Amino acid sequence: TVLDSKTKLQEHSLKKFKKLPIYKLVNSSGPRHNPLYKISVSIIGSKPYMGMGKSKQDAEQDGANKLLKSQNII
């Protein structure tokens, strides 16, 4: 089964810290029909990582992926 970055991060965070990752909307810009979202994601002991995307979901996935790679989880 292929897991997406958000799922992998959630499983890692729950297993290690018994807490969910924290996602925060930092910014949204652009026109309504073509928005760009910037979201920060962090887990216990990590700095916040910024994700960007055309939807909140895409931005969360991007941030989770960056955090996973930086922590050598994937």
All heavy atoms as TSV, in Angstrom:
chain	resi	resn	atom	element	x	y	z
A	1	THR	N	N	0.835	-1.188	0.000
A	1	THR	CA	C	0.000	0.000	0.000
A	1	THR	C	C	0.876	1.246	0.000
A	1	THR	O	O	1.776	1.366	0.825
A	1	THR	CB	C	-0.896	0.044	1.253
A	1	THR	OG1	O	-1.617	-1.181	1.336
A	1	THR	CG2	C	-1.869	1.198	1.189
A	2	VAL	N	N	0.605	2.141	-0.904
A	2	VAL	CA	C	1.353	3.396	-0.979
A	2	VAL	C	C	0.636	4.427	-0.111
A	2	VAL	O	O	-0.548	4.689	-0.295
A	2	VAL	CB	C	1.446	3.898	-2.440
A	2	VAL	CG1	C	2.141	5.246	-2.490
A	2	VAL	CG2	C	2.164	2.889	-3.299
A	3	LEU	N	N	1.361	4.980	0.850
A	3	LEU	CA	C	0.789	5.988	1.727
A	3	LEU	C	C	1.258	7.369	1.305
A	3	LEU	O	O	2.416	7.549	0.946
A	3	LEU	CB	C	1.210	5.740	3.177
A	3	LEU	CG	C	0.755	4.432	3.816
A	3	LEU	CD1	C	1.331	4.305	5.211
A	3	LEU	CD2	C	-0.752	4.360	3.869
A	4	ASP	N	N	0.365	8.342	1.391
A	4	ASP	CA	C	0.763	9.703	1.072
A	4	ASP	C	C	1.542	10.298	2.251
A	4	ASP	O	O	1.583	9.735	3.347
A	4	ASP	CB	C	-0.463	10.552	0.713
A	4	ASP	CG	C	-1.461	10.643	1.848
A	4	ASP	OD1	O	-1.139	11.306	2.863
A	4	ASP	OD2	O	-2.541	10.056	1.739
A	5	SER	N	N	2.161	11.423	2.016
A	5	SER	CA	C	3.037	12.047	3.017
A	5	SER	C	C	2.306	12.404	4.300
A	5	SER	O	O	2.826	12.214	5.399
A	5	SER	CB	C	3.692	13.299	2.435
A	5	SER	OG	O	4.510	12.938	1.349
A	6	LYS	N	N	1.081	12.924	4.181
A	6	LYS	CA	C	0.329	13.293	5.388
A	6	LYS	C	C	0.052	12.069	6.255
A	6	LYS	O	O	0.178	12.123	7.476
A	6	LYS	CB	C	-1.008	13.945	5.003
A	6	LYS	CG	C	-0.926	15.437	4.831
A	6	LYS	CD	C	-2.285	16.045	4.568
A	6	LYS	CE	C	-3.125	16.061	5.822
A	6	LYS	NZ	N	-4.425	16.707	5.638
A	7	THR	N	N	-0.320	10.976	5.628
A	7	THR	CA	C	-0.614	9.747	6.370
A	7	THR	C	C	0.648	9.214	7.042
A	7	THR	O	O	0.627	8.828	8.218
A	7	THR	CB	C	-1.213	8.681	5.427
A	7	THR	OG1	O	-2.377	9.220	4.805
A	7	THR	CG2	C	-1.590	7.417	6.193
A	8	LYS	N	N	1.754	9.188	6.303
A	8	LYS	CA	C	3.025	8.718	6.880
A	8	LYS	C	C	3.427	9.567	8.078
A	8	LYS	O	O	3.848	9.046	9.108
A	8	LYS	CB	C	4.144	8.779	5.835
A	8	LYS	CG	C	4.114	7.659	4.850
A	8	LYS	CD	C	5.292	7.769	3.908
A	8	LYS	CE	C	5.194	6.728	2.817
A	8	LYS	NZ	N	6.211	6.906	1.789
A	9	LEU	N	N	3.300	10.884	7.937
A	9	LEU	CA	C	3.674	11.781	9.026
A	9	LEU	C	C	2.760	11.573	10.229
A	9	LEU	O	O	3.218	11.520	11.371
A	9	LEU	CB	C	3.628	13.235	8.562
A	9	LEU	CG	C	4.027	14.269	9.616
A	9	LEU	CD1	C	5.461	14.051	10.073
A	9	LEU	CD2	C	3.854	15.675	9.077
A	10	GLN	N	N	1.472	11.422	9.986
A	10	GLN	CA	C	0.523	11.205	11.077
A	10	GLN	C	C	0.851	9.905	11.818
A	10	GLN	O	O	0.889	9.882	13.050
A	10	GLN	CB	C	-0.902	11.155	10.526
A	10	GLN	CG	C	-1.940	10.923	11.613
A	10	GLN	CD	C	-3.353	11.023	11.082
A	10	GLN	OE1	O	-3.651	11.911	10.291
A	10	GLN	NE2	N	-4.208	10.114	11.492
A	11	GLU	N	N	1.114	8.839	11.085
A	11	GLU	CA	C	1.437	7.565	11.717
A	11	GLU	C	C	2.720	7.666	12.535
A	11	GLU	O	O	2.802	7.164	13.648
A	11	GLU	CB	C	1.550	6.460	10.666
A	11	GLU	CG	C	0.200	6.065	10.105
A	11	GLU	CD	C	0.291	4.984	9.045
A	11	GLU	OE1	O	1.420	4.618	8.615
A	11	GLU	OE2	O	-0.775	4.494	8.634
A	12	HIS	N	N	3.736	8.327	11.968
A	12	HIS	CA	C	5.006	8.499	12.679
A	12	HIS	C	C	4.806	9.313	13.958
A	12	HIS	O	O	5.305	8.941	15.026
A	12	HIS	CB	C	6.027	9.189	11.767
A	12	HIS	CG	C	7.285	9.576	12.479
A	12	HIS	ND1	N	8.272	8.670	12.787
A	12	HIS	CD2	C	7.705	10.766	12.976
A	12	HIS	CE1	C	9.240	9.291	13.442
A	12	HIS	NE2	N	8.924	10.561	13.558
A	13	SER	N	N	4.092	10.410	13.859
A	13	SER	CA	C	3.880	11.285	15.001
A	13	SER	C	C	3.072	10.590	16.103
A	13	SER	O	O	3.402	10.697	17.289
A	13	SER	CB	C	3.176	12.571	14.549
A	13	SER	OG	O	3.047	13.475	15.612
A	14	LEU	N	N	2.040	9.858	15.716
A	14	LEU	CA	C	1.232	9.141	16.704
A	14	LEU	C	C	2.038	8.032	17.381
A	14	LEU	O	O	1.955	7.842	18.593
A	14	LEU	CB	C	-0.021	8.552	16.045
A	14	LEU	CG	C	-1.136	9.543	15.740
A	14	LEU	CD1	C	-2.221	8.879	14.896
A	14	LEU	CD2	C	-1.730	10.126	17.012
A	15	LYS	N	N	2.826	7.321	16.590
A	15	LYS	CA	C	3.624	6.211	17.127
A	15	LYS	C	C	4.701	6.721	18.089
A	15	LYS	O	O	4.905	6.175	19.170
A	15	LYS	CB	C	4.270	5.459	15.958
A	15	LYS	CG	C	5.014	4.208	16.348
A	15	LYS	CD	C	5.504	3.523	15.082
A	15	LYS	CE	C	6.385	2.331	15.393
A	15	LYS	NZ	N	6.884	1.707	14.158
A	16	LYS	N	N	5.372	7.797	17.694
A	16	LYS	CA	C	6.503	8.291	18.485
A	16	LYS	C	C	6.090	9.206	19.635
A	16	LYS	O	O	6.658	9.148	20.712
A	16	LYS	CB	C	7.479	9.016	17.552
A	16	LYS	CG	C	8.824	9.283	18.172
A	16	LYS	CD	C	9.842	9.655	17.140
A	16	LYS	CE	C	11.188	9.853	17.812
A	16	LYS	NZ	N	12.213	10.272	16.887
A	17	PHE	N	N	5.099	10.075	19.394
A	17	PHE	CA	C	4.745	11.108	20.385
A	17	PHE	C	C	3.314	11.016	20.912
A	17	PHE	O	O	2.946	11.763	21.805
A	17	PHE	CB	C	4.936	12.505	19.780
A	17	PHE	CG	C	6.298	12.739	19.196
A	17	PHE	CD1	C	6.464	12.891	17.828
A	17	PHE	CD2	C	7.425	12.798	20.003
A	17	PHE	CE1	C	7.715	13.111	17.276
A	17	PHE	CE2	C	8.676	13.006	19.466
A	17	PHE	CZ	C	8.828	13.160	18.099
A	18	LYS	N	N	2.494	10.145	20.307
A	18	LYS	CA	C	1.068	10.047	20.652
A	18	LYS	C	C	0.336	11.382	20.450
A	18	LYS	O	O	-0.599	11.713	21.169
A	18	LYS	CB	C	0.878	9.525	22.078
A	18	LYS	CG	C	1.387	8.108	22.240
A	18	LYS	CD	C	1.101	7.547	23.593
A	18	LYS	CE	C	1.495	6.113	23.801
A	18	LYS	NZ	N	2.591	5.554	23.099
A	19	LYS	N	N	0.813	12.153	19.495
A	19	LYS	CA	C	0.203	13.447	19.137
A	19	LYS	C	C	0.135	13.546	17.614
A	19	LYS	O	O	1.001	13.029	16.907
A	19	LYS	CB	C	1.057	14.625	19.639
A	19	LYS	CG	C	1.239	14.680	21.129
A	19	LYS	CD	C	0.133	15.452	21.764
A	19	LYS	CE	C	0.413	15.606	23.244
A	19	LYS	NZ	N	-0.708	16.033	23.995
A	20	LEU	N	N	-0.880	14.253	17.136
A	20	LEU	CA	C	-1.006	14.491	15.700
A	20	LEU	C	C	-0.097	15.640	15.262
A	20	LEU	O	O	0.215	16.519	16.067
A	20	LEU	CB	C	-2.451	14.847	15.349
A	20	LEU	CG	C	-3.463	13.718	15.467
A	20	LEU	CD1	C	-4.878	14.272	15.357
A	20	LEU	CD2	C	-3.230	12.673	14.400
A	21	PRO	N	N	0.312	15.644	13.991
A	21	PRO	CA	C	1.045	16.798	13.469
A	21	PRO	C	C	0.165	18.049	13.548
A	21	PRO	O	O	-1.063	17.960	13.536
A	21	PRO	CB	C	1.311	16.439	12.006
A	21	PRO	CG	C	1.121	14.962	11.923
A	21	PRO	CD	C	0.132	14.606	12.982
A	22	ILE	N	N	0.802	19.197	13.617
A	22	ILE	CA	C	0.076	20.468	13.703
A	22	ILE	C	C	0.184	21.185	12.356
A	22	ILE	O	O	1.285	21.463	11.889
A	22	ILE	CB	C	0.655	21.351	14.826
A	22	ILE	CG1	C	0.506	20.628	16.163
A	22	ILE	CG2	C	-0.041	22.709	14.855
A	22	ILE	CD1	C	1.338	21.230	17.272
A	23	TYR	N	N	-0.981	21.453	11.755
A	23	TYR	CA	C	-1.049	22.180	10.486
A	23	TYR	C	C	-1.660	23.543	10.749
A	23	TYR	O	O	-2.683	23.650	11.416
A	23	TYR	CB	C	-1.928	21.435	9.472
A	23	TYR	CG	C	-1.344	20.119	9.014
A	23	TYR	CD1	C	-1.656	18.934	9.671
A	23	TYR	CD2	C	-0.488	20.066	7.926
A	23	TYR	CE1	C	-1.121	17.723	9.253
A	23	TYR	CE2	C	0.050	18.862	7.502
A	23	TYR	CZ	C	-0.265	17.698	8.165
A	23	TYR	OH	O	0.256	16.505	7.758
A	24	LYS	N	N	-1.020	24.592	10.209
A	24	LYS	CA	C	-1.545	25.950	10.364
A	24	LYS	C	C	-1.520	26.664	9.023
A	24	LYS	O	O	-0.500	26.662	8.339
A	24	LYS	CB	C	-0.700	26.752	11.366
A	24	LYS	CG	C	-0.813	26.250	12.781
A	24	LYS	CD	C	-0.010	27.115	13.720
A	24	LYS	CE	C	-0.076	26.541	15.129
A	24	LYS	NZ	N	0.893	27.143	16.018
A	25	LEU	N	N	-2.640	27.292	8.683
A	25	LEU	CA	C	-2.692	28.102	7.469
A	25	LEU	C	C	-1.910	29.381	7.720
A	25	LEU	O	O	-2.211	30.134	8.644
A	25	LEU	CB	C	-4.143	28.432	7.105
A	25	LEU	CG	C	-4.340	29.318	5.883
A	25	LEU	CD1	C	-3.826	28.640	4.623
A	25	LEU	CD2	C	-5.801	29.690	5.730
A	26	VAL	N	N	-0.869	29.596	6.930
A	26	VAL	CA	C	-0.017	30.778	7.089
A	26	VAL	C	C	-0.508	31.905	6.195
A	26	VAL	O	O	-0.576	33.055	6.605
A	26	VAL	CB	C	1.457	30.435	6.750
A	26	VAL	CG1	C	2.333	31.676	6.795
A	26	VAL	CG2	C	1.977	29.365	7.693
A	27	ASN	N	N	-0.894	31.536	4.963
A	27	ASN	CA	C	-1.226	32.560	3.991
A	27	ASN	C	C	-2.017	31.937	2.847
A	27	ASN	O	O	-1.800	30.784	2.503
A	27	ASN	CB	C	0.085	33.156	3.457
A	27	ASN	CG	C	-0.131	34.397	2.632
A	27	ASN	OD1	O	-1.243	34.729	2.263
A	27	ASN	ND2	N	0.956	35.092	2.321
A	28	SER	N	N	-2.898	32.702	2.284
A	28	SER	CA	C	-3.509	32.317	1.010
A	28	SER	C	C	-3.501	33.557	0.136
A	28	SER	O	O	-3.769	34.661	0.607
A	28	SER	CB	C	-4.923	31.776	1.199
A	28	SER	OG	O	-5.777	32.748	1.724
A	29	SER	N	N	-3.158	33.357	-1.106
A	29	SER	CA	C	-3.056	34.500	-2.016
A	29	SER	C	C	-3.566	34.099	-3.386
A	29	SER	O	O	-3.847	32.934	-3.642
A	29	SER	CB	C	-1.600	34.976	-2.097
A	29	SER	OG	O	-0.771	33.924	-2.560
A	30	GLY	N	N	-3.645	35.079	-4.243
A	30	GLY	CA	C	-4.103	34.838	-5.602
A	30	GLY	C	C	-5.605	35.001	-5.728
A	30	GLY	O	O	-6.317	35.125	-4.737
A	31	PRO	N	N	-6.086	34.972	-6.964
A	31	PRO	CA	C	-7.527	35.121	-7.198
A	31	PRO	C	C	-8.288	33.884	-6.730
A	31	PRO	O	O	-7.714	32.812	-6.563
A	31	PRO	CB	C	-7.617	35.273	-8.721
A	31	PRO	CG	C	-6.385	34.643	-9.250
A	31	PRO	CD	C	-5.328	34.827	-8.199
A	32	ARG	N	N	-9.585	34.052	-6.508
A	32	ARG	CA	C	-10.423	32.962	-6.003
A	32	ARG	C	C	-10.390	31.721	-6.885
A	32	ARG	O	O	-10.451	30.600	-6.404
A	32	ARG	CB	C	-11.869	33.438	-5.904
A	32	ARG	CG	C	-12.384	33.396	-4.505
A	32	ARG	CD	C	-13.827	33.768	-4.469
A	32	ARG	NE	N	-13.966	34.855	-3.512
A	32	ARG	CZ	C	-15.076	35.411	-3.178
A	32	ARG	NH1	N	-16.194	35.020	-3.744
A	32	ARG	NH2	N	-15.122	36.366	-2.297
A	33	HIS	N	N	-10.290	31.929	-8.189
A	33	HIS	CA	C	-10.304	30.790	-9.113
A	33	HIS	C	C	-8.930	30.124	-9.234
A	33	HIS	O	O	-8.806	29.069	-9.846
A	33	HIS	CB	C	-10.807	31.224	-10.500
A	33	HIS	CG	C	-9.886	32.179	-11.192
A	33	HIS	ND1	N	-9.879	33.526	-10.906
A	33	HIS	CD2	C	-8.939	31.980	-12.123
A	33	HIS	CE1	C	-8.965	34.122	-11.664
A	33	HIS	NE2	N	-8.381	33.203	-12.402
A	34	ASN	N	N	-7.891	30.736	-8.666
A	34	ASN	CA	C	-6.541	30.175	-8.761
A	34	ASN	C	C	-5.740	30.525	-7.500
A	34	ASN	O	O	-4.728	31.209	-7.569
A	34	ASN	CB	C	-5.852	30.728	-10.021
A	34	ASN	CG	C	-4.579	29.982	-10.342
A	34	ASN	OD1	O	-4.369	28.872	-9.872
A	34	ASN	ND2	N	-3.715	30.602	-11.120
A	35	PRO	N	N	-6.188	30.038	-6.329
A	35	PRO	CA	C	-5.513	30.415	-5.086
A	35	PRO	C	C	-4.198	29.667	-4.890
A	35	PRO	O	O	-3.947	28.627	-5.512
A	35	PRO	CB	C	-6.520	30.000	-4.012
A	35	PRO	CG	C	-7.226	28.839	-4.619
A	35	PRO	CD	C	-7.301	29.135	-6.097
A	36	LEU	N	N	-3.369	30.215	-4.016
A	36	LEU	CA	C	-2.136	29.550	-3.605
A	36	LEU	C	C	-2.119	29.580	-2.084
A	36	LEU	O	O	-2.218	30.645	-1.475
A	36	LEU	CB	C	-0.911	30.279	-4.170
A	36	LEU	CG	C	0.433	29.614	-3.866
A	36	LEU	CD1	C	0.514	28.228	-4.500
A	36	LEU	CD2	C	1.569	30.473	-4.366
A	37	TYR	N	N	-2.023	28.412	-1.488
A	37	TYR	CA	C	-2.036	28.295	-0.028
A	37	TYR	C	C	-0.643	27.997	0.495
A	37	TYR	O	O	0.121	27.258	-0.125
A	37	TYR	CB	C	-2.983	27.169	0.410
A	37	TYR	CG	C	-4.419	27.449	0.096
A	37	TYR	CD1	C	-5.002	26.980	-1.070
A	37	TYR	CD2	C	-5.198	28.202	0.964
A	37	TYR	CE1	C	-6.324	27.249	-1.368
A	37	TYR	CE2	C	-6.532	28.475	0.673
A	37	TYR	CZ	C	-7.076	27.987	-0.490
A	37	TYR	OH	O	-8.387	28.267	-0.782
A	38	LYS	N	N	-0.334	28.580	1.647
A	38	LYS	CA	C	0.931	28.327	2.332
A	38	LYS	C	C	0.576	27.831	3.737
A	38	LYS	O	O	-0.113	28.527	4.485
A	38	LYS	CB	C	1.753	29.614	2.410
A	38	LYS	CG	C	3.143	29.437	2.951
A	38	LYS	CD	C	3.885	30.776	2.845
A	38	LYS	CE	C	5.305	30.673	3.313
A	38	LYS	NZ	N	5.983	31.968	3.243
A	39	ILE	N	N	1.001	26.615	4.055
A	39	ILE	CA	C	0.644	25.986	5.326
A	39	ILE	C	C	1.908	25.504	6.021
A	39	ILE	O	O	2.815	24.968	5.382
A	39	ILE	CB	C	-0.338	24.817	5.077
A	39	ILE	CG1	C	-1.692	25.396	4.655
A	39	ILE	CG2	C	-0.460	23.908	6.291
A	39	ILE	CD1	C	-2.791	24.414	4.436
A	40	SER	N	N	1.977	25.712	7.342
A	40	SER	CA	C	3.111	25.193	8.102
A	40	SER	C	C	2.685	23.897	8.780
A	40	SER	O	O	1.539	23.744	9.188
A	40	SER	CB	C	3.602	26.205	9.142
A	40	SER	OG	O	2.742	26.238	10.251
A	41	VAL	N	N	3.623	22.976	8.872
A	41	VAL	CA	C	3.378	21.705	9.548
A	41	VAL	C	C	4.552	21.411	10.471
A	41	VAL	O	O	5.701	21.684	10.135
A	41	VAL	CB	C	3.156	20.540	8.546
A	41	VAL	CG1	C	4.342	20.362	7.632
A	41	VAL	CG2	C	2.851	19.244	9.267
A	42	SER	N	N	4.233	20.911	11.670
A	42	SER	CA	C	5.298	20.545	12.604
A	42	SER	C	C	4.840	19.375	13.470
A	42	SER	O	O	3.648	19.106	13.596
A	42	SER	CB	C	5.682	21.739	13.484
A	42	SER	OG	O	4.582	22.149	14.262
A	43	ILE	N	N	5.835	18.688	14.016
A	43	ILE	CA	C	5.593	17.655	15.015
A	43	ILE	C	C	6.480	17.990	16.201
A	43	ILE	O	O	7.337	18.884	16.112
A	43	ILE	CB	C	5.893	16.224	14.491
A	43	ILE	CG1	C	7.340	16.096	14.017
A	43	ILE	CG2	C	4.913	15.830	13.405
A	43	ILE	CD1	C	7.748	14.684	13.632
A	44	ILE	N	N	6.294	17.304	17.301
A	44	ILE	CA	C	7.096	17.569	18.496
A	44	ILE	C	C	8.577	17.434	18.144
A	44	ILE	O	O	8.995	16.467	17.512
A	44	ILE	CB	C	6.708	16.590	19.624
A	44	ILE	CG1	C	5.286	16.890	20.079
A	44	ILE	CG2	C	7.684	16.689	20.793
A	44	ILE	CD1	C	4.706	15.890	21.048
A	45	GLY	N	N	9.353	18.431	18.520
A	45	GLY	CA	C	10.800	18.396	18.297
A	45	GLY	C	C	11.249	18.837	16.918
A	45	GLY	O	O	12.421	18.758	16.605
A	46	SER	N	N	10.322	19.307	16.080
A	46	SER	CA	C	10.742	19.775	14.756
A	46	SER	C	C	10.371	21.239	14.585
A	46	SER	O	O	9.433	21.729	15.204
A	46	SER	CB	C	10.073	18.954	13.639
A	46	SER	OG	O	8.785	19.440	13.339
A	47	LYS	N	N	11.125	21.893	13.723
A	47	LYS	CA	C	10.745	23.254	13.361
A	47	LYS	C	C	9.575	23.160	12.389
A	47	LYS	O	O	9.344	22.093	11.807
A	47	LYS	CB	C	11.931	23.980	12.732
A	47	LYS	CG	C	12.321	23.484	11.356
A	47	LYS	CD	C	13.489	24.286	10.798
A	47	LYS	CE	C	13.830	23.848	9.391
A	47	LYS	NZ	N	13.356	24.674	8.333
A	48	PRO	N	N	8.817	24.233	12.198
A	48	PRO	CA	C	7.732	24.197	11.216
A	48	PRO	C	C	8.283	24.147	9.786
A	48	PRO	O	O	9.276	24.806	9.483
A	48	PRO	CB	C	6.979	25.504	11.443
A	48	PRO	CG	C	7.498	26.070	12.709
A	48	PRO	CD	C	8.838	25.465	12.959
A	49	TYR	N	N	7.659	23.370	8.955
A	49	TYR	CA	C	8.025	23.292	7.541
A	49	TYR	C	C	6.882	23.859	6.724
A	49	TYR	O	O	5.723	23.588	7.014
A	49	TYR	CB	C	8.320	21.844	7.128
A	49	TYR	CG	C	9.647	21.382	7.675
A	49	TYR	CD1	C	9.742	20.886	8.962
A	49	TYR	CD2	C	10.805	21.491	6.924
A	49	TYR	CE1	C	10.956	20.493	9.495
A	49	TYR	CE2	C	12.033	21.106	7.440
A	49	TYR	CZ	C	12.098	20.605	8.724
A	49	TYR	OH	O	13.309	20.237	9.240
A	50	MET	N	N	7.220	24.646	5.710
A	50	MET	CA	C	6.218	25.303	4.883
A	50	MET	C	C	5.895	24.465	3.658
A	50	MET	O	O	6.795	23.984	2.975
A	50	MET	CB	C	6.713	26.669	4.402
A	50	MET	CG	C	6.916	27.669	5.496
A	50	MET	SD	S	5.368	28.053	6.314
A	50	MET	CE	C	5.985	28.599	7.877
A	51	GLY	N	N	4.602	24.330	3.410
A	51	GLY	CA	C	4.143	23.674	2.202
A	51	GLY	C	C	3.301	24.643	1.403
A	51	GLY	O	O	2.612	25.487	1.967
A	52	MET	N	N	3.381	24.532	0.081
A	52	MET	CA	C	2.598	25.400	-0.790
A	52	MET	C	C	1.835	24.558	-1.790
A	52	MET	O	O	2.312	23.498	-2.203
A	52	MET	CB	C	3.511	26.397	-1.498
A	52	MET	CG	C	4.218	27.317	-0.519
A	52	MET	SD	S	5.157	28.623	-1.300
A	52	MET	CE	C	3.860	29.729	-1.750
A	53	GLY	N	N	0.640	25.032	-2.148
A	53	GLY	CA	C	-0.140	24.301	-3.125
A	53	GLY	C	C	-1.374	25.058	-3.561
A	53	GLY	O	O	-1.751	26.059	-2.954
A	54	LYS	N	N	-2.006	24.549	-4.600
A	54	LYS	CA	C	-3.211	25.158	-5.169
A	54	LYS	C	C	-4.445	24.880	-4.312
A	54	LYS	O	O	-5.488	25.472	-4.501
A	54	LYS	CB	C	-3.452	24.639	-6.583
A	54	LYS	CG	C	-2.349	24.990	-7.556
A	54	LYS	CD	C	-2.561	26.356	-8.122
A	54	LYS	CE	C	-1.493	26.682	-9.151
A	54	LYS	NZ	N	-1.479	28.095	-9.457
A	55	SER	N	N	-4.313	23.934	-3.368
A	55	SER	CA	C	-5.391	23.658	-2.416
A	55	SER	C	C	-4.749	23.482	-1.042
A	55	SER	O	O	-3.534	23.260	-0.938
A	55	SER	CB	C	-6.159	22.389	-2.800
A	55	SER	OG	O	-5.347	21.245	-2.609
A	56	LYS	N	N	-5.559	23.569	0.009
A	56	LYS	CA	C	-5.016	23.361	1.354
A	56	LYS	C	C	-4.438	21.958	1.469
A	56	LYS	O	O	-3.382	21.760	2.060
A	56	LYS	CB	C	-6.099	23.585	2.406
A	56	LYS	CG	C	-6.501	25.029	2.544
A	56	LYS	CD	C	-7.601	25.196	3.570
A	56	LYS	CE	C	-8.079	26.637	3.615
A	56	LYS	NZ	N	-9.203	26.818	4.525
A	57	GLN	N	N	-5.128	20.977	0.895
A	57	GLN	CA	C	-4.666	19.584	0.921
A	57	GLN	C	C	-3.293	19.451	0.263
A	57	GLN	O	O	-2.393	18.810	0.810
A	57	GLN	CB	C	-5.691	18.699	0.199
A	57	GLN	CG	C	-5.284	17.245	0.043
A	57	GLN	CD	C	-5.425	16.427	1.303
A	57	GLN	OE1	O	-6.116	16.832	2.219
A	57	GLN	NE2	N	-4.773	15.306	1.363
A	58	ASP	N	N	-3.115	20.063	-0.914
A	58	ASP	CA	C	-1.824	20.004	-1.604
A	58	ASP	C	C	-0.724	20.661	-0.784
A	58	ASP	O	O	0.402	20.167	-0.713
A	58	ASP	CB	C	-1.904	20.684	-2.974
A	58	ASP	CG	C	-2.688	19.877	-3.997
A	58	ASP	OD1	O	-2.973	18.687	-3.745
A	58	ASP	OD2	O	-3.020	20.449	-5.055
A	59	ALA	N	N	-1.049	21.794	-0.161
A	59	ALA	CA	C	-0.061	22.500	0.662
A	59	ALA	C	C	0.319	21.659	1.882
A	59	ALA	O	O	1.490	21.593	2.262
A	59	ALA	CB	C	-0.604	23.860	1.089
A	60	GLU	N	N	-0.664	20.999	2.495
A	60	GLU	CA	C	-0.381	20.133	3.645
A	60	GLU	C	C	0.489	18.951	3.230
A	60	GLU	O	O	1.432	18.583	3.938
A	60	GLU	CB	C	-1.691	19.635	4.273
A	60	GLU	CG	C	-2.449	20.735	4.996
A	60	GLU	CD	C	-3.839	20.313	5.438
A	60	GLU	OE1	O	-4.313	19.228	5.031
A	60	GLU	OE2	O	-4.466	21.075	6.209
A	61	GLN	N	N	0.200	18.356	2.076
A	61	GLN	CA	C	1.003	17.239	1.572
A	61	GLN	C	C	2.446	17.687	1.324
A	61	GLN	O	O	3.395	16.978	1.674
A	61	GLN	CB	C	0.419	16.701	0.251
A	61	GLN	CG	C	-0.850	15.929	0.394
A	61	GLN	CD	C	-0.665	14.527	0.959
A	61	GLN	OE1	O	0.433	14.073	1.218
A	61	GLN	NE2	N	-1.767	13.854	1.177
A	62	ASP	N	N	2.606	18.860	0.727
A	62	ASP	CA	C	3.934	19.390	0.425
A	62	ASP	C	C	4.723	19.619	1.715
A	62	ASP	O	O	5.888	19.225	1.822
A	62	ASP	CB	C	3.795	20.694	-0.375
A	62	ASP	CG	C	5.138	21.254	-0.812
A	62	ASP	OD1	O	5.972	20.482	-1.334
A	62	ASP	OD2	O	5.351	22.468	-0.630
A	63	GLY	N	N	4.095	20.234	2.701
A	63	GLY	CA	C	4.769	20.473	3.977
A	63	GLY	C	C	5.121	19.179	4.690
A	63	GLY	O	O	6.227	19.027	5.227
A	64	ALA	N	N	4.192	18.214	4.693
A	64	ALA	CA	C	4.446	16.922	5.331
A	64	ALA	C	C	5.607	16.205	4.648
A	64	ALA	O	O	6.476	15.628	5.313
A	64	ALA	CB	C	3.191	16.059	5.288
A	65	ASN	N	N	5.655	16.271	3.326
A	65	ASN	CA	C	6.735	15.638	2.569
A	65	ASN	C	C	8.085	16.246	2.928
A	65	ASN	O	O	9.069	15.533	3.150
A	65	ASN	CB	C	6.462	15.755	1.068
A	65	ASN	CG	C	7.439	14.948	0.241
A	65	ASN	OD1	O	7.750	13.811	0.563
A	65	ASN	ND2	N	7.916	15.549	-0.832
A	66	LYS	N	N	8.152	17.569	3.016
A	66	LYS	CA	C	9.399	18.251	3.369
A	66	LYS	C	C	9.856	17.868	4.783
A	66	LYS	O	O	11.032	17.631	5.024
A	66	LYS	CB	C	9.231	19.771	3.263
A	66	LYS	CG	C	9.119	20.243	1.841
A	66	LYS	CD	C	8.829	21.731	1.772
A	66	LYS	CE	C	8.702	22.181	0.331
A	66	LYS	NZ	N	8.251	23.566	0.229
A	67	LEU	N	N	8.903	17.808	5.724
A	67	LEU	CA	C	9.238	17.438	7.097
A	67	LEU	C	C	9.747	16.001	7.153
A	67	LEU	O	O	10.761	15.709	7.789
A	67	LEU	CB	C	8.014	17.606	8.004
A	67	LEU	CG	C	8.282	17.608	9.505
A	67	LEU	CD1	C	7.165	18.346	10.228
A	67	LEU	CD2	C	8.425	16.233	10.083
A	68	LEU	N	N	9.068	15.085	6.486
A	68	LEU	CA	C	9.480	13.678	6.459
A	68	LEU	C	C	10.899	13.526	5.906
A	68	LEU	O	O	11.718	12.800	6.460
A	68	LEU	CB	C	8.503	12.842	5.625
A	68	LEU	CG	C	7.130	12.591	6.249
A	68	LEU	CD1	C	6.175	12.053	5.191
A	68	LEU	CD2	C	7.226	11.637	7.414
A	69	LYS	N	N	11.179	14.217	4.803
A	69	LYS	CA	C	12.509	14.127	4.200
A	69	LYS	C	C	13.586	14.720	5.102
A	69	LYS	O	O	14.663	14.159	5.244
A	69	LYS	CB	C	12.520	14.825	2.833
A	69	LYS	CG	C	11.821	14.027	1.765
A	69	LYS	CD	C	11.894	14.720	0.413
A	69	LYS	CE	C	11.237	13.843	-0.646
A	69	LYS	NZ	N	11.208	14.504	-1.955
A	70	SER	N	N	13.276	15.845	5.738
A	70	SER	CA	C	14.277	16.509	6.578
A	70	SER	C	C	14.602	15.686	7.825
A	70	SER	O	O	15.707	15.730	8.333
A	70	SER	CB	C	13.804	17.898	6.993
A	70	SER	OG	O	12.820	17.779	7.992
A	71	GLN	N	N	13.619	14.923	8.302
A	71	GLN	CA	C	13.811	14.104	9.502
A	71	GLN	C	C	14.277	12.687	9.145
A	71	GLN	O	O	14.359	11.826	10.015
A	71	GLN	CB	C	12.502	14.025	10.300
A	71	GLN	CG	C	11.952	15.363	10.736
A	71	GLN	CD	C	12.697	15.939	11.914
A	71	GLN	OE1	O	13.041	15.247	12.835
A	71	GLN	NE2	N	12.954	17.235	11.879
A	72	ASN	N	N	14.527	12.455	7.857
A	72	ASN	CA	C	14.937	11.128	7.347
A	72	ASN	C	C	13.950	10.028	7.737
A	72	ASN	O	O	14.353	8.914	8.072
A	72	ASN	CB	C	16.346	10.775	7.846
A	72	ASN	CG	C	17.396	11.677	7.255
A	72	ASN	OD1	O	17.349	11.999	6.071
A	72	ASN	ND2	N	18.326	12.116	8.075
A	73	ILE	N	N	12.668	10.361	7.692
A	73	ILE	CA	C	11.628	9.379	8.004
A	73	ILE	C	C	11.272	8.577	6.757
A	73	ILE	O	O	10.920	7.421	6.837
A	73	ILE	CB	C	10.383	10.088	8.610
A	73	ILE	CG1	C	10.776	10.772	9.928
A	73	ILE	CG2	C	9.242	9.100	8.831
A	73	ILE	CD1	C	9.766	11.756	10.445
A	74	ILE	N	N	11.419	9.228	5.590
A	74	ILE	CA	C	11.171	8.479	4.334
A	74	ILE	C	C	12.465	8.384	3.559
A	74	ILE	O	O	13.392	9.089	3.759
A	74	ILE	CB	C	10.060	9.119	3.469
A	74	ILE	CG1	C	10.371	10.575	3.132
A	74	ILE	CG2	C	8.733	8.986	4.137
A	74	ILE	CD1	C	9.463	11.170	2.086
